Amino acid sequence: MNNTKRYLKQIGIEDVSPDYTSHKRFGDGGQFRFEVPGIQSPKTMNALLDEADKDDIFIHRVTQTKGIMMLTDEEINEMVSLAKNYACELFLSVGPRATYDTSATVHTKEGTRIGYRLRGYDNLVYGIEDVKRACRLGVRGILLYDEGLLWVLNQMRRDSEIPENVCFKLSAHAGHSNPASAKLLESQGLNSLNPVRDLQIPMIAAIRSATDMSLDLHTENPKSTGGFIRHYEVPKFVRVASPVYLKTGGSVAANHNWDTTDAEAKARIKQVKLVKRMIDEYYPEAIVSPDKSSDLAVPE
């Protein structure tokens, strides 16, 4: 076992001490940012950002999870406009996925392990087309569920087939949870990784130690993914995982694709306030990314 550990250390993967602290930062010097996922429409996005303004809280990233193909051009344009005016990131998710496809397997107990990945050549093409459409409409943040699609899109970004400044993040639904997987994804151009939701602090620290890309950590979860709330652990998230996006407000929703109402969007801001209070009280020296940072993937 010691020989295995020595080899892993040679390739940049090692266990970390209990007092591990990440000294890695976002390009603007921040340790953490706030992300609110599950905002499926311009109407709820507008309600969310209005409520954030009222509470003097800046939301760095808004994420839509139902799929680009579920939005009209007019809706995407409106969400892009809202993000540009507010100066936050907007991440739209790839629509084609096994659960929307004709797959019977994915709806079985065993088949759920397929997750939201793409089946076959045609669905890979559909996924790429979804991303190209969002990019044409100004979106510069794409939420992915399939590692093969990441590989292709990274090649396309290098070849200027899609904008060179588009950022890719991979969902927790892809099921990654160890430093080797994280390094592999980072080597394929991933900008932001959402590991599985229930990792313990040392597990998160080991992933951070092995990678430089930002991590996206759920501070709370919908009932469909366990419903657990980790607010008291958030200061530790920031300490060991920076640069980190704190994904907050999930407990308001029943599931990943929940159609958040205006009232629920406002309730998500309350959850952000609760998380911020934890940082202010237990890690007051932590540095939040500044509002309207030039380091954000704001739509164009």
N, C-alpha and C positions, 0 to 999 in steps of 0.2 A: 504493500500500500504506500509506503514512503517513496518508492521509486515512481509510482504513478503521480503522487503529489509533486515530486521534484520536476517531472516532465511537464505537468500542467503549468507549473510556475514558469518554466522556460518559454511557454507559448502564451503567457500573459493571463493565466487563470490561477488564482490562489485563494485560500481561505483568508479571512480577515479577522483581526482582533475584535473583541467585544466593544472596544472604545473607538472603533474606526470612524473617522470623519472625512467626508469628501471635501476636497479643496477645488473641485472642478466647478465651473460656473457657466452660465449663459454668456453669450458674446457681450451683453450689456452689463455684466458683472453680477447679475442677480443669481440667487440660489434657488428661488422658487417662483412659480407663476400659478394663477388660478385658471382652471379649465372647467367649463360646464358642458357636459355631454347631453345628448338626447334632445336637442332643440331642433325640431323637425320642420319648422315653417318660419317664414318671415314674421308672421304675426307674433308667435311666441318669442322669437329672437328679439323683436322690438320691445316686448313686455319685460324680458329679462334685462336688457341693457338699460331700459328706463329705470327699473328698480335698482340696478347697480349704481346708477348715477345718484339716485335719491339717498342711498346708503353710503355714498362716497367710497365705493369699492370698485376697483378696476378688474375687469375680467379679461385675461390675456388671450383666451382661446374659447371659441364656441364650436361645438362639434355636432353635426347631424349624423344620425346612424341608420336611417331607413334606406338610404341609397339615392344617388344622384338621379337615377332614372325615375324616381318617384316625384321629382320636382319639375315644374314647367320652367321654360326659359325665364319667364317673368318672375317666378318665385326665386330662382337663383340670382337673377339680376338685383332683386330687392334685397336679398341676404348679403350679396356682395356690397351693395351700396351702404347697408347698415354697418357692415364690418369696416368699410373704408372710412365712413364718417366717425365711427367710434375709435378706429385705429386698433382693432383686435384681429387676431387670426380667425379665419373661418375654414374649418375642415369639413368637407363633404365626403361621405362614404361611398365606396363602389357598390352599385346596385346589384348586378348579377352575383348570385351566391347559391350554394346548394339548396338552401331552404326555400328559395324562390323558383328553383328549377323543377324539372319533372321527377327528381329523385324521390323514390319511395324509401330508400335506405336511410336517408338523413332523418326521417321522422320516426325511426325505430330507436329502441334503447341503445343498441350497439352502434347504430349508424350516426348518432349524434356526434360521434368523434370526428366525423367529416367536418363539422363546424360549418363555416360560411365559405369554404374553399370552392374553387371553380372546377367544374366537371367538363372535360373535353375541350377540343380546339375552339368550337364556336363560342363557348362561354368565355374563353380567354379573350377572343376578339371582342365580344360584347363588353367585357370589363375594360379593355383598353379604350374602346369607343366612349364609354361612360366618362373615363378620366379626361380624354381629349376634349369632350364637350364642356366639362367643368372648366378646364384650363382656358378654352376659347372665351368663356364668359367671365374670365378674370380670377377664378379661384386659384389659390396657390398652396392649398393644404389638402391632401388626400388621405383619407382613412382607408387602410387596406386590411384584408382578411386572408390573403393568399400569398405565400412566399414566392411562388413562381411568377405571379403578376408583379411583385416587387422587383424581381430580377429583370423582367422585360422592361418595366417602366424605368428602371435605373439605366438600362442600355439606351432607351429612347431619350432620356434626359441628357445623357452624355453626347448623343448624336443630334441634339437640338430638334428632335421630333416633337418634344413637348418642352415648355419653358425650363430653362436651366435653374431657375429659382423656385421651382415647385418643391414642396416638402412632403415626405411620406412618413406616415405613422402607422404602426401595426397594432391591431386590436388585441385585447386580452382574449378574445374569442379564438385567436390562432393558437393559444395554449402554450406559450413559451414561458419557461420558468427557471432557466439555469444560465450561468455565464457563457457556456460554450454556444448555446443557441443565440444568445444576445450578440456575441462576437461575430457569428456567421451572418446574422441579419445586418449588422453594422457594415460588414465587408461588402454587402450587396446594396449599399446606398441608403439604408434606413436612417431616418433623421430622428425618430422618436419612437420608443418602444413602450407599449403597455403590457407588462408581464401579467400573469394570472393574478387574480385579486387577493388571494389569501396567503401570499408569501410572508414568512416571518422576517423580522428586521435583518438578521444576519444573512439570510438568503438574498434580500434586496441589496445589501452592502456588497456581497460577492459579485453581483451583476454590475453594480456601479464601478467597482474596482477594475473590472475587466474591460469596460467600455467608456466612451466619451460622449455618445449621443444622449439626448435628454431621455429621462424615464417619465412615464405617466402612471401615477399611482392613485388608485381609488381610495378616497377617504371614507367612503360609504358605498353601499350597494343596493340595487333593487332586490325585492324579495326573490325574484327568479334566479339570482346568483348568490343567494345566501342571506341577504338582508343585513349583513353585519356592518357595524359602524366603528370606524377606527380613529375617531377624532383625537383621542388622547395620545395616539401614536404618531400623529402628524409632525410634531417637533422632531421626532426621531427620523421620520421620512426625510425631512429637510436636511438634517445633519448627515445622514449616510448616503442619500441618493441625489444630492444636487449635482447638476441642474435638473430640477424636477417640476413637472406639472402636477398640481394637486387636483384630481378629478372629483368634483364635489357636487352634491345635489342628487345623486343616484337613488337615495332612499325615498325620494318623492315619487319615483316611477315604479310601476309594477314589473317592468321588464325592459330589455335593451332597446326595443323598437317602440316604446311607449309614446303615444301622441300627447306630449306635454301640453296642458292648457295654459292660458295666460296666468291663472292663479297659481298653478304649479310652477311656472317659470319664476314667479315672484318668490315662491316658497324655496326654490333652489338658492336664491340669493341669501335667504336667511341661513341656509346651511353653510354657505361660504362665510358668512359673518361668524358663525359658531366655530368654524375651522380657524379663521383669522384670530379669534380670541385665544385659542389654544397656543398659537405661535406667539402672540403678543405677551402672553403670561409665562410660557415655559421656555421660549427661545427668542426673547426680544431682540437679540443681536442679529437674528437672521435677516438676510437682505432679499427683499422682493424686487423682481424686475421692475424697472420704472414704467409708468404709463406711457403709452404711445411710443415704445422703444423702436428704433430702426432695426432691431434684431428680430422683430416679429414677422411672420409670413402673412402680412396683410394683403388682401386681394388687390389686384391692379385693375 
